[in-house]
Amino acid sequence: MDSKIKIKMGPIEIEYEGSEAFLKEELPALLSAVSDLYKESGVTETTVNADPAPAPSPASSGGTVTEKTTSSLQATTGTVAARLGVKSGPELVLAAAARLTLSLGVESFSRAQLQEEMKSASPYYKQTYAKNLTGTLTRLLKDGKLFETAKNTYSLSASQRSSMEARLAQ
């Protein structure tokens, strides 16, 4: 008998359609892999939707597993920084925020997450950016490019998000 399952954790979505035997044997490993992938994505809020629903379908020998993310941009912070032509700390902060928001689907992110994303773009990152991060964040908040959603938690402003999407789409 064939079965269908859909699992969603933040920006990560897994769909499977195939033999029920595979699910019975491999579901624990699949859930573990999805959980690890979710942790690596840096998403802080837990949103899990698992909809197992047995569904008859045309005979399928082994079934297929597909993975997709729900965001439009698939890039590293380094790639985003390159596309945006980053040359300063504030520009790298915005590139990191763009990756978190547009690629990973994280609407609000901590200062630590932002700094880790900045560090991951090693060709663009300088130690002075970490030392100046408080001042940089304050300036970006005053300029309306970031919003502080909670203490040390930020999000891109709607206008900055639109601007980043347009610049990265080119």
Contact map, one row per residue, 1 for C-alpha under 8 A:
11100000000000000011000000000000000000000000000000000001000000000000000000000000000000000000000000000000000000000000000000000000000000000000000000000000000000000000000000
11110000000000001111000000000000000000000000000000000111101100000000000000000000000000000000000000000000000000000000000000000000000000000000000000000000000000000000000000
11111000000000011111000000000000000000000000000000011111000000000000000000000000000000000000000000000000000000000000000000000000000000000000000000000000000000000000000000
01111100000000111100000000000000000000000000000000011110000000000000000000000000000000000000000000000000000000000000000000000000000000000000000000000000000000000000000000
00111110000000111000000000000000000000000000000001111100000000000000000000000000000000000000000000000000000000000000000000000000000000000000000000000000000000000000000000
00011111000011110000000000000000000000000000000011110000000000000000000000000000000000000000000000000000000000000000000000000000000000000000000000000000000000000000000000
00001111100011100000000000000000000000000000000111100000000000000000000000000000000000000000000000000000000000000000000000000000000000000000000000000000000000000000000000
00000111111111000000000000000000000000000000001111000000000000000000000000000000000000000000000000000000000000000000000000000000000000000000000000000000000000000000000000
00000011111110000000000000000000011001000000011110000000000000000000000000000000000000000000000000000000000000000000000000000000000000000000000000000000000000000000000000
00000001111110000000000000000000000001000010111100000000000000000000000000000000000000000000000000000000100000000000000000000000000000000000000000000000000000000000000000
00000001111110000000000000000000000000000000000000000000000000000000111000000000000000000000000000000001100000000000000000000000000000000000000000000000000000000000000000
00000001111111000000000000000000010011000000000000000000000000000011110000000000000000000000000000000000000000000000000000000000000000000000000000000000000000000000000000
00000111111111100000000000000000000000000000000000000000000000000011110000000000000000000000000000000000000000000000000000000000000000000000000000000000000000000000000000
00000111000111110000000000000000010000000000000000000000000000001111000000000000000000000000000000000000000000000000000000000000000000000000000000000000000000000000000000
00011110000011111000000000000000000000000000000000000000000000001110000000000000000000000000000000000000000000000000000000000000000000000000000000000000000000000000000000
00111100000001111100000000000000000000000000000000000000000000111100000000000000000000000000000000000000000000000000000000000000000000000000000000000000000000000000000000
01111000000000111110000000000000000000000000000000000000000000111000000000000000000000000000000000000000000000000000000000000000000000000000000000000000000000000000000000
01110000000000011111010000000000000000000000000000000000000111110000000000000000000000000000000000000000000000000000000000000000000000000000000000000000000000000000000000
11100000000000001111111000000000000000000000000000000000000111100000000000000000000000000000000000000000000000000000000000000000000000000000000000000000000000000000000000
11100000000000000111111100000000000000000000000000000000000000000000000000000000000000000000000000000000000000000000000000000000000000000000000000000000000000000000000000
00000000000000000011111110000000000000000000000000000000000000000000000000000000000000000000000000000000000000000000000000000000000000000000000000000000000000000000000000
00000000000000000111111111100000000000000000000000000000000000000000000000000000000000000000000000000000000000000000000000000000000000000000000000000000000000000000000000
00000000000000000011111111100000000000000000000000000000000000000000000000000000000000000000000000000000000000000000000000000000000000000000000000000000000000000000000000
00000000000000000001111111100000000000000000000000000000000000000000000000000000000000000000000000000000000000000000000000000000000000000000000000000000000000000000000000
00000000000000000000111111110000000000000000000000000000000000000000000000000000000000000000000000000000000000000000000000000000000000000000000000000000000000000000000000
00000000000000000000011111111100000000000000000000000000000000000000000000000000000000000000000000000000000000000000000000000000000000000000000000000000000000000000000000
00000000000000000000011111111110000000000000000000000000000000000000000000000000000000000000000000000000000000000000000000000000000000000000000000000000000000000000000000
00000000000000000000000011111111000000000000000000000000000000000000000000000000000000000000000000000000000000000000000000000000000000000000000000000000000000000000000000
00000000000000000000000001111111100000000000000000000000000000000000000000000000000000000000000000000000000000000000000000000000000000000000000000000000000000000000000000
00000000000000000000000001111111110000000000000000000000000000000000000000000000000000000000000000000000000000000000000000000000000000000000000000000000000000000000000000
00000000000000000000000000111111111000000000000000000000000000000000000000000000000000000000000000000000000000000000000000000000000000000000000000000000000000000000000000
00000000000000000000000000011111111100000000000000000000000000000000000000000000000000000000000000000000000000000000000000000000000000000000000000000000000000000000000000
00000000000000000000000000001111111110000000000000000000000000000000000000000000000000000000000000000000000000000000000000000000000000000000000000000000000000000000000000
00000000100101000000000000000111111111000000000000000000000000000000000000000000000000000000000000000000000000000000000000000000000000000000000000000000000000000000000000
00000000100000000000000000000011111111100000000000000000000000000000000000000000000000000000000000000000000000000000000000000000000000000000000000000000000000000000000000
00000000000000000000000000000001111111110000000000000000000000000000000000000000000000000000000000000000000000000000000000000000000000000000000000000000000000000000000000
00000000000100000000000000000000111111111000000000000000000000000000000000000000000000000000000000000000000000000000000000000000000000000000000000000000000000000000000000
00000000110100000000000000000000011111111110000000000000000000000000000000000000000000000000000000000000000000000000000000000000000000000000000000000000000000000000000000
00000000000000000000000000000000001111111110000000000000000000000000000000000000000000000000000000000000000000000000000000000000000000000000000000000000000000000000000000
00000000000000000000000000000000000111111100000000000000000000000000000000000000000000000000000000000000000000000000000000000000000000000000000000000000000000000000000000
00000000000000000000000000000000000011111110000000000000000000000000000000000000000000000000000000000001000000000000000000000000000000000000000000000000000000000000000000
00000000000000000000000000000000000001111111000000000000000000000000000000000000000000000000000000000001000000001000000000000000000000000000000000000000000000000000000000
00000000010000000000000000000000000001101111110000000000000000000000000000000000000000000000000000000001110000000000000000000000000000000000000000000000000000000000000000
00000000000000000000000000000000000000000111110000000000000000000000000000000000000000000000000000000000010010000000000000000000000000000000000000000000000000000000000000
00000000010000000000000000000000000000000011111000000000000000000000000000000000000000000000000000000000000000000000000000000000000000000000000000000000000000000000000000
00000000110000000000000000000000000000000011111100000000000000000000000000000000000000000000000000000000000000000000000000000000000000000000000000000000000000000000000000
00000001110000000000000000000000000000000000111110000000000000000000000000000000000000000000000000000000000000000000000000000000000000000000000000000000000000000000000000
00000011110000000000000000000000000000000000011111000000000000000000000000000000000000000000000000000000000000000000000000000000000000000000000000000000000000000000000000
00000111100000000000000000000000000000000000001111100000000000000000000000000000000000000000000000000000000000000000000000000000000000000000000000000000000000000000000000
00001111000000000000000000000000000000000000000111110000000000000000000000000000000000000000000000000000000000000000000000000000000000000000000000000000000000000000000000
00001110000000000000000000000000000000000000000011111000000000000000000000000000000000000000000000000000000000000000000000000000000000000000000000000000000000000000000000
00111100000000000000000000000000000000000000000001111100000000000000000000000000000000000000000000000000000000000000000000000000000000000000000000000000000000000000000000
00111000000000000000000000000000000000000000000000111110000000000000000000000000000000000000000000000000000000000000000000000000000000000000000000000000000000000000000000
01111000000000000000000000000000000000000000000000011111000000000000000000000000000000000000000000000000000000000000000000000000000000000000000000000000000000000000000000
01110000000000000000000000000000000000000000000000001111100000000000000000000000000000000000000000000000000000000000000000000000000000000000000000000000000000000000000000
11100000000000000000000000000000000000000000000000000111110000000000000000000000000000000000000000000000000000000000000000000000000000000000000000000000000000000000000000
01000000000000000000000000000000000000000000000000000011111100000000000000000000000000000000000000000000000000000000000000000000000000000000000000000000000000000000000000
00000000000000000000000000000000000000000000000000000001111100000000000000000000000000000000000000000000000000000000000000000000000000000000000000000000000000000000000000
01000000000000000000000000000000000000000000000000000000111110000000000000000000000000000000000000000000000000000000000000000000000000000000000000000000000000000000000000
01000000000000000110000000000000000000000000000000000000111111100000000000000000000000000000000000000000000000000000000000000000000000000000000000000000000000000000000000
00000000000000000110000000000000000000000000000000000000001111100000000000000000000000000000000000000000000000000000000000000000000000000000000000000000000000000000000000
00000000000000000110000000000000000000000000000000000000000111110000000000000000000000000000000000000000000000000000000000000000000000000000000000000000000000000000000000
00000000000000011110000000000000000000000000000000000000000111111000000000000000000000000000000000000000000000000000000000000000000000000000000000000000000000000000000000
00000000000000011100000000000000000000000000000000000000000001111100000000000000000000000000000000000000000000000000000000000000000000000000000000000000000000000000000000
00000000000001111000000000000000000000000000000000000000000000111110000000000000000000000000000000000000000000000000000000000000000000000000000000000000000000000000000000
00000000000001110000000000000000000000000000000000000000000000011111000000000000000000000000000000000000000000000000000000000000000000000000000000000000000000000000000000
00000000000111100000000000000000000000000000000000000000000000001111100000000000000000000000000000000000000000000000000000000000000000000000000000000000000000000000000000
00000000000111000000000000000000000000000000000000000000000000000111110000000000000000000000000000000000000000000000000000000000000000000000000000000000000000000000000000
00000000001110000000000000000000000000000000000000000000000000000011111000000000000000000000000000000001000000000000000000000000000000000000000000000000000000000000000000
00000000001110000000000000000000000000000000000000000000000000000001111100000000000000000000000000000000100000000000000000000000000000000000000000000000000000000000000000
00000000001000000000000000000000000000000000000000000000000000000000111111000000000000000000000000000111100000000000000000000000000000000000000000000000000000000000000000
00000000000000000000000000000000000000000000000000000000000000000000011111000000000000000000000000000110000000000000000000000000000000000000000000000000000000000000000000
00000000000000000000000000000000000000000000000000000000000000000000001111100000000000000000000000100110000000000000000000000000000000000000000000000000000000000000000000
00000000000000000000000000000000000000000000000000000000000000000000001111110000000000000000000000000010000000000000000000000000000000000000000000000000000000000000000000
00000000000000000000000000000000000000000000000000000000000000000000000011111111000000000000000000100010000000000000000000000000000000000000000000000000000000000000000000
00000000000000000000000000000000000000000000000000000000000000000000000001111111000000000000000000100000000000000000000010000000000000000000000000000000000000000000000000
00000000000000000000000000000000000000000000000000000000000000000000000000111111100000000000001100100000000000000000110110000000000000000000000000000000000000000000000000
00000000000000000000000000000000000000000000000000000000000000000000000000111111110000000000000000000000000000000000000111110000000000000000000000000000000000000000000000
00000000000000000000000000000000000000000000000000000000000000000000000000111111111000000000000000000000000000000000000000000000000000000000000000000000000000000000000000
00000000000000000000000000000000000000000000000000000000000000000000000000111111111100000000001101100000000000000000000000000000000000000000000000000000000000000000000100
00000000000000000000000000000000000000000000000000000000000000000000000000001111111111000011001100000000000000000000000010010000000000000000000000000000000000000000000000
00000000000000000000000000000000000000000000000000000000000000000000000000000111111111000000000000000000000000000000000000000000000000000000000000000000000000000000000000
00000000000000000000000000000000000000000000000000000000000000000000000000000011111111000000000000000000000000000000000000000000000000000000000000000000000000000000000100
00000000000000000000000000000000000000000000000000000000000000000000000000000001111111000000001000000000000000000000000000000000000000000000000000000000000000000000001100
00000000000000000000000000000000000000000000000000000000000000000000000000000000111111100000000000000000000000000000000000000000000000000000000000000000000000000000000000
00000000000000000000000000000000000000000000000000000000000000000000000000000000111111110011001000000000000000000000000000010000000000000000000000000000000000000000000000
00000000000000000000000000000000000000000000000000000000000000000000000000000000000011111011000000000000000000000000000000010000000000000000000000000000000000000000000000
00000000000000000000000000000000000000000000000000000000000000000000000000000000000001111111000000000000000000000000000000000000000000000000000000000000000000000000000000
00000000000000000000000000000000000000000000000000000000000000000000000000000000000000111111100000000000000000000000000000001000100010010000000000000000000000000000000000
00000000000000000000000000000000000000000000000000000000000000000000000000000000000000011111110000000000000000000000000000000000000000011001000000000000000000000000000000
00000000000000000000000000000000000000000000000000000000000000000000000000000000100001111111111000000000000000000000000000000000000000000000000000000000000000000000000000
00000000000000000000000000000000000000000000000000000000000000000000000000000000100001111111111100000000000000000000010000011000000000000000000000000000000000000000000000
00000000000000000000000000000000000000000000000000000000000000000000000000000000000000001111111110000000000000000110010000000000000000000000000000000000000000000000000000
00000000000000000000000000000000000000000000000000000000000000000000000000000000000000000111111111000000000000000000000000000000000000000000000000000000000000000000000000
00000000000000000000000000000000000000000000000000000000000000000000000000001001100101000011111111100000000000000000010000000000000000000000000000000000000000000000000000
00000000000000000000000000000000000000000000000000000000000000000000000000001001100000000001111111110000000000000100110000000000000000000000000000000000000000000000000000
00000000000000000000000000000000000000000000000000000000000000000000000000000000000000000000111111111000000000000100000000000000000000000000000000000000001100000000000000
00000000000000000000000000000000000000000000000000000000000000000000000000000001000000000000011111111110000000000000000000000000000000000000000000000000000100001001000000
00000000000000000000000000000000000000000000000000000000000000000000000010111001000000000000001111111111000000000000000000000000000000000000000000000000000000000000000000
00000000000000000000000000000000000000000000000000000000000000000000000000000000000000000000000111111111111010000100100000000000000000000000000000000000000000000000000000
00000000000000000000000000000000000000000000000000000000000000000000000000000000000000000000000011111111111100000000000000000000000000000000000000000000001100000000000000
00000000000000000000000000000000000000000000000000000000000000000000001110000000000000000000000001111111110000000000000000000000000000000000000000000000000000000000100000
00000000000000000000000000000000000000000000000000000000000000000000001111100000000000000000000001111111100000000000000000000000000000000000000000000000000000000000000000
00000000001000000000000000000000000000001110000000000000000000000000101000000000000000000000000000111111110000000000000000000000000000000000000000000000000000000000000000
00000000011000000000000000000000000000000010000000000000000000000000011000000000000000000000000000011111111000000000000000000000000000000000000000000000000000000000000000
00000000000000000000000000000000000000000011000000000000000000000000000000000000000000000000000000011101111110000000000000000000000000000000000000000000000000000000000000
00000000000000000000000000000000000000000000000000000000000000000000000000000000000000000000000000011000111110000000000000000000000000000000000000000000001100000000000000
00000000000000000000000000000000000000000000000000000000000000000000000000000000000000000000000000001000011111000000000000000000000000000000000000001000111100000000000000
00000000000000000000000000000000000000000001000000000000000000000000000000000000000000000000000000010000011111101100000000000000000000000000000000000000111000000000000000
00000000000000000000000000000000000000000000000000000000000000000000000000000000000000000000000000000000000111111100000000000000000000000000000000000001110000000000000000
00000000000000000000000000000000000000000000000000000000000000000000000000000000000000000000000000000000000011111110000000000000000000000000000000000001110000000000000000
00000000000000000000000000000000000000000000000000000000000000000000000000000000000000000000000000000000000001111111000000000000000000000000000000000000000000000000000000
00000000000000000000000000000000000000000100000000000000000000000000000000000000000000000000000000000000000011111111100000000000000000000000000000000000000000000000000000
00000000000000000000000000000000000000000000000000000000000000000000000000000000000000000000100110010000000011111111110000000000000000000000000000000000000000000000000000
00000000000000000000000000000000000000000000000000000000000000000000000000000000000000000000100000000000000000111111111000000000010000000000000000000000000000000000000000
00000000000000000000000000000000000000000000000000000000000000000000000000000000000000000000000000000000000000011111111100000000000000000000000000000000000000000000000000
00000000000000000000000000000000000000000000000000000000000000000000000000001000000000000000000100010000000000001111111110000000000000000000000000000000000000000000000000
00000000000000000000000000000000000000000000000000000000000000000000000000001000000000000001101100000000000000000111111111001000000000000000000000000000000000000000000000
00000000000000000000000000000000000000000000000000000000000000000000000000000000000000000000000000000000000000000011111111001000000000000000000000000000000000000000000000
00000000000000000000000000000000000000000000000000000000000000000000000000001100000000000000000000000000000000000001111111001000000000000000000000000000000000000000000000
00000000000000000000000000000000000000000000000000000000000000000000000000011100100000000000000000000000000000000000111111111000000000000000000000000000000000000000000000
00000000000000000000000000000000000000000000000000000000000000000000000000000100000000000000000000000000000000000000011111111100000000000000000000000000000000000000000000
00000000000000000000000000000000000000000000000000000000000000000000000000000100000000000000000000000000000000000000000011111000000000000000000000000000000000000000000000
00000000000000000000000000000000000000000000000000000000000000000000000000000100100001100001000000000000000000000000000011111100000000000000000000000000000000000000000000
00000000000000000000000000000000000000000000000000000000000000000000000000000000000000001001000000000000000000000000011111111110100000000000000000000000000000000000000000
00000000000000000000000000000000000000000000000000000000000000000000000000000000000000000000000000000000000000000000000001011111110000000000000000000000000000000000000000
00000000000000000000000000000000000000000000000000000000000000000000000000000000000000000000000000000000000000000000000000001111111000000000000000000000000000000000000000
00000000000000000000000000000000000000000000000000000000000000000000000000000000000000000000000000000000000000000000000000000111111100000000000000000000000000000000000000
00000000000000000000000000000000000000000000000000000000000000000000000000000000000000001000000000000000000000000000000000001111111110000000000000000000000000000000000000
00000000000000000000000000000000000000000000000000000000000000000000000000000000000000000000000000000000000000000010000000000111111110000000000000000000000000000000000000
00000000000000000000000000000000000000000000000000000000000000000000000000000000000000000000000000000000000000000000000000000011111111000000000000000000000000000000000000
00000000000000000000000000000000000000000000000000000000000000000000000000000000000000000000000000000000000000000000000000000001111111110000000000000000000000000000000000
00000000000000000000000000000000000000000000000000000000000000000000000000000000000000001000000000000000000000000000000000000000111111111000000000000000000000000000000000
00000000000000000000000000000000000000000000000000000000000000000000000000000000000000000000000000000000000000000000000000000000001111111100000000000000000000000000000000
00000000000000000000000000000000000000000000000000000000000000000000000000000000000000000000000000000000000000000000000000000000000111111110000000000000000000000000000000
00000000000000000000000000000000000000000000000000000000000000000000000000000000000000001100000000000000000000000000000000000000000111111111000000000000000000000000000000
00000000000000000000000000000000000000000000000000000000000000000000000000000000000000000100000000000000000000000000000000000000000011111111100001000000000000000000000000
00000000000000000000000000000000000000000000000000000000000000000000000000000000000000000000000000000000000000000000000000000000000001111111110000000000000000000000000000
00000000000000000000000000000000000000000000000000000000000000000000000000000000000000000000000000000000000000000000000000000000000000111111111000000000000000000000000000
00000000000000000000000000000000000000000000000000000000000000000000000000000000000000000100000000000000000000000000000000000000000000011111111111000000000000000000000000
00000000000000000000000000000000000000000000000000000000000000000000000000000000000000000000000000000000000000000000000000000000000000001111111111110000000000000000000000
00000000000000000000000000000000000000000000000000000000000000000000000000000000000000000000000000000000000000000000000000000000000000000111111110000000000000000000000000
00000000000000000000000000000000000000000000000000000000000000000000000000000000000000000000000000000000000000000000000000000000000000000011111111000000000000000000000000
00000000000000000000000000000000000000000000000000000000000000000000000000000000000000000000000000000000000000000000000000000000000000000001111111100000000010000000000000
00000000000000000000000000000000000000000000000000000000000000000000000000000000000000000000000000000000000000000000000000000000000000000001111111100000000110110000000000
00000000000000000000000000000000000000000000000000000000000000000000000000000000000000000000000000000000000000000000000000000000000000001001101111110000011110010000000000
00000000000000000000000000000000000000000000000000000000000000000000000000000000000000000000000000000000000000000000000000000000000000000000100111111000011110000000000000
00000000000000000000000000000000000000000000000000000000000000000000000000000000000000000000000000000000000000000000000000000000000000000000100001111111111000000000000000
00000000000000000000000000000000000000000000000000000000000000000000000000000000000000000000000000000000000100000000000000000000000000000000000000111110111000000000000000
00000000000000000000000000000000000000000000000000000000000000000000000000000000000000000000000000000000000000000000000000000000000000000000000000011111110000000000000000
00000000000000000000000000000000000000000000000000000000000000000000000000000000000000000000000000000000000000000000000000000000000000000000000000011111100000000000000000
00000000000000000000000000000000000000000000000000000000000000000000000000000000000000000000000000000000000001100000000000000000000000000000000000010111110000000000000000
00000000000000000000000000000000000000000000000000000000000000000000000000000000000000000000000000000000000111100000000000000000000000000000000000011111111000000000000000
00000000000000000000000000000000000000000000000000000000000000000000000000000000000000000000000000000000000111100000000000000000000000000000000001111101111100000000000000
00000000000000000000000000000000000000000000000000000000000000000000000000000000000000000000000010001000001110000000000000000000000000000000000001111000111110000000000000
00000000000000000000000000000000000000000000000000000000000000000000000000000000000000000000000011001000001100000000000000000000000000000000000011100000011111011000000000
00000000000000000000000000000000000000000000000000000000000000000000000000000000000000000000000000000000000000000000000000000000000000000000000111100000001111111000000000
00000000000000000000000000000000000000000000000000000000000000000000000000000000000000000000000000000000000000000000000000000000000000000000000000000000000111111100000000
00000000000000000000000000000000000000000000000000000000000000000000000000000000000000000000000000000000000000000000000000000000000000000000000010000000000011111110000000
00000000000000000000000000000000000000000000000000000000000000000000000000000000000000000000000000000000000000000000000000000000000000000000000011000000000111111111000000
00000000000000000000000000000000000000000000000000000000000000000000000000000000000000000000000001000000000000000000000000000000000000000000000000000000000111111111100000
00000000000000000000000000000000000000000000000000000000000000000000000000000000000000000000000000000000000000000000000000000000000000000000000000000000000001111111110000
00000000000000000000000000000000000000000000000000000000000000000000000000000000000000000000000000000000000000000000000000000000000000000000000000000000000000111111111000
00000000000000000000000000000000000000000000000000000000000000000000000000000000000000000000000001000000000000000000000000000000000000000000000000000000000000011111111100
00000000000000000000000000000000000000000000000000000000000000000000000000000000000000000000000000000100000000000000000000000000000000000000000000000000000000001111111110
00000000000000000000000000000000000000000000000000000000000000000000000000000000000000000000000000000000000000000000000000000000000000000000000000000000000000000111111111
00000000000000000000000000000000000000000000000000000000000000000000000000000000000100000000000000000000000000000000000000000000000000000000000000000000000000000011111111
00000000000000000000000000000000000000000000000000000000000000000000000000000001001100000000000000000000000000000000000000000000000000000000000000000000000000000001111111
00000000000000000000000000000000000000000000000000000000000000000000000000000000000000000000000000000000000000000000000000000000000000000000000000000000000000000000111111
00000000000000000000000000000000000000000000000000000000000000000000000000000000000000000000000000000000000000000000000000000000000000000000000000000000000000000000011111
